[in-house]
Amino acid sequence: MSPKPDVRASLLGSKTAKDAIHNQRSKTILEIPLDRLVPFRGQSRRYFDQAAIDTLAQSMKKHGQLTPLLVWKDDSEQYEVLAGERRWRALTALNRKVALADVLSGISFEQAQEIALVDNLQRENLNRFEEVKGKLDLIARRLNLTAEEARAEVLRLRNGTSDNAEHLNVVQDVLSMAGNETLNSFVSNGFPVLDLPPVLREPIEAGRLHPSKALVIRGAPEAHHAALVEETIRDGLTRQQLLERVRSLHTPKTKTYRTTADVVRSLLTPARVKTLDTAKQAELEGLLTKVRDLLQ
């Protein structure tokens, strides 16, 4: 498997910008006090698996911090973590006093945010929601558009209603960062994930529900979404089983008020009532009285 491109070598579009950022790196790895480290204010990642952090902490307790953090320092006294926030959280859990870090300084917030976006896209445990959102955010940044405008432009490029070759090159470059996804797949399979309601999106972010299953559940009546998510996770339902469950929820009920009323009407004839013994006739009379009272 070919190695992923170095985060620090694929930060911005131009060679000049890449070299400018490269020159701002510290020449040596520094020890930074943990109380001066904070999460990057432009961090797009929202979910961190606590169990994975605990496992990483145990490994770091045994082997030490093998990989430095990548941090950004502006004019304040704090260092913002651009890459390696899981390692920083693990060190914090171990009550360590310092962390090894490679420091970037002298770059803008916008440049730092792009570094963080690229690093996030290159994570091995990236979930589908974070991946699609991260790609779209990076496309928007490189095209100088809002996320909504970038989404519309990507859709136009896929549909052939935009012939902007520069935009297409930017989009394809970003899509190649995580899985070499095609433009068609990004639109057809990625965009729907962004539109999922929280009850379906959050299990994806937590790594508990596959996006393809969440999209199937979305086709069920909204009132059943939470229950279907729980059932899928608990019982390990396959996508085919989910499709069948969703279809069954859309199947109209065969027994309705009208069919029940029609059956009663057809049976309630003087001749049939006469065949009942006295006790049953009295019971029937009582039931009919209750029906009458309910409808009045």
N, C-alpha and C positions, 0 to 999 in steps of 0.2 A: 504494500500500500504506500503510495507516494506521500511524503510529508506535507503537512499543511503549510501554506506560506507564512513567513514570519509576520506576526502582527506589526512589528515596528518597521517592516519593509513594505507594507501595503496600506499606509494610512490615508494618504490623500492622492488626488488624481495626478499631480505633476511631480516630476523628478525633483524640482527645486524645493517643493514643499516637503517631500520625503527627506531630502538631505537636511533641510532646516530643522526638522524634528529630531532626526538622528543626532545632529550636532548638539542638541540640548540634553541628551542623556548624560547622567553622571558617569564619570570615567571608572568609578569603582562601585561595588555594591555597598550600600550604607546600612548601618543599624539605626532604625527609627524607633523611638519610644512609642509603644502602642497607644498611649493616651494622646498622641498627636496625629493618629491615623483616623480618618473618617471615611464612610462610603462616598463615592463620587456623587456629586449632586445631580449629575445627568445620567445616573445608572438606569438603564432600561429594564434590567432584570428585576423581577418582583418576587419570585419564589425561590427560597433556598431550602433544600431538604435537610432538616435537622439531623436525621439519622445518618445521612452521608457526611455531614460536618462532624458528627461524633466519631464516625469511623476514621475520618481524616485526622482528627485530633489524636486518636490513639496511635495512628501511624507516625504522626509527627512527634509524639511523646517518645516513641521508640527510636526513630531515625533522625529526628530533627527536621528543620525546614530546609528541604532540598532545592526548592525553586523560589527565587525572590519574588516579591510583589512588584508590580509596576505602578508607581504612584506619581501624582502630579502636584506640584507646589506652585501656587500663585504668589501673591504678595502677602498672604496671611501666614500664620505660624503653623497651620495644619497641612497635612499631606492627605490628598484624596486618592483612594484606591481605584485605579483604572482597571487593573487586571489582577485577579487573585483574591477576590473578596472572600471566597470560601476558606482560603488559607488564613486570612486575617481573622475570620470568625473562629476558626479552630484554635489559633494562637490565643485569642481572647478567652476561649473556654478553658484553656490550659493555664490561664493566669500568667502568661509570659509577659515580660517587661518590654521586650524589643522585638522587631521583625526585620528580616533582611529585605531590602527594597532597592530597586533601580529607580532613580528619581528623574522625572522630566520636569524641567522648569523653562520659563521663557516662551511658552506657547500659549495660545489663546484657549478660552473655554471651548470654542467651537472645534478646534483641533483636538483637544483632549476628549471631547465627546465622541468624535469620530474614531479615535483610538479605542475607546470603550465599546463602541458599537461593533467594530471589527473583531475585537477580542471575544465579545459575547457570541458572535456568529461562529467562531471557531471552536467553541466548547464542544466536547464529545457528548455531553449529556443534555444537549439543547432540546427542549420540548418544542413541539410543532407551533404552538401559539407564539412563543418567544422568537422562534426562527422567522416566521412570516412577518411578525411585527418589526423585528430587528432589520430584516431586509428592506421592508418598506420605509422604515425610518431613515436608513442609510441612503436609499434611492432618493428620498425626499431631500435629504441634506445635500447630496451631490448635484441634484437638479435645481436646488434653491427653490423648492416648492413646499407647500404644506403636505402633511400625510394624505389628506383627502385629494389634493390636486395630483400628487404623485400616483395615487391609486387609479385615478381617472386616466392619467397619461399611460400607465402600464396597460390598462384595459384597452386603450386606443391602439397601442403598439401591437398588442396581441390580435386585435380585430382587424388590423391593417388600415385603420382610419387615421393613423399618424405615421408619417414617413420621416420622422426626425431621426436620422442615423446616429447623431451624437447621443441622443437620449437612449436609443436602443443599445448602444455600446456600453453606456453606464449601467443600464439595467442588467445586461448579460454579465458584466464584470461582477456585480454584486451577487447575482444568483449563483455564480461559480464558487463563491466563498464557502458555501455549506451544501455539499451534495451535488454540485453541478446541476441544479434544477433547471428544467426548461421553462421558458416563458409561459407556455400553455399550461403546464402543471402548476406553476405558481399562481396563475389566475384561477384555474378550475378547481384545484385542490387546496390552495392556500387561502385565498380570499374568504371562502365560506367559514373558515375557522375563526377569522377575526370577528365575524358577525354573531358568534355563539353567545347566548346569554350566560351570566355568571355561573349558574347552576351546572352548566356543561363545560364552560371554559376552565373553571378552577380545578376540577379533577384532572384536566389535561396538563395544566401547569404543575400540578403536584405529581405528575407521572403515574397517575392511578387509572386513567382512562385513555384509550387510544383515540386519536382524532376521528378516524373513520367510523368508530362506534358512536362517538358523540354526534356526528352528523346524521347517523341513522336515528338516534333518539330524538333529534330535533324535529323529525318528521312526525312524531307522536303528538297527541294533544298535550298542550303545555302543562296541564295539571298532573300528567304522569311522568314528567321529566325526572324529577328528583328520585322517585321510586325506581325508575328504570336504571338510573345511574347506580343506585345502591345495589340493585339486583345484579347488574352486569359485573360490578366489582366483586360482590360477594360470591356469586356463582360462576364467574368466569364465562359468561355467555359469549358465544361466537357472534360474528357479524350476521351470519345467516339466521341464527336463533333470534337475534334482536329484530331483524327484518320481519320475521314471523310474528313476534310479539307486537310490533307496531301495527302490522296489518290487522291483527285481531282486535286491536283497540279502535280501528276505524270501521270494523264490520258492524253494520246496523243491527240492532236488536230485533229479533223476529217477533218477540212478544211485546206488543205495545198496548196502550190503553184502548185504542180503537178495536184491535182484534179481540181483546178480552171482553169488551162490552158487546161486541157482535156475538160471541159465543154465549154469553149470559142471555142475551135477548132471544137467541134461537132456542135455548132450552126452557125459557120461562113461558111456557104455554099452559093454559088451563088444564089441558088433558094430562100433561106431565105432572103438574102440581097435584092433581087428584090421585096419582099413583103413590104419593108420599104418605107415610103414616102420620098420625096426629102430632107426634113429637117433632118430626122433621118439618112439617108444615109450620109449626110454631117457631122453630128455629129460623126457617126461611123468612117468615114474616118479620122476625126481629132484625135480621140482616138487611132486609129491604128498607125497614124503617131507618136504620143507621145510615144507609146510602142516601136516602131521601134527605135526612137531616144534614148530612155533609154537603150536599149539593145546594141546599136552600140558603 
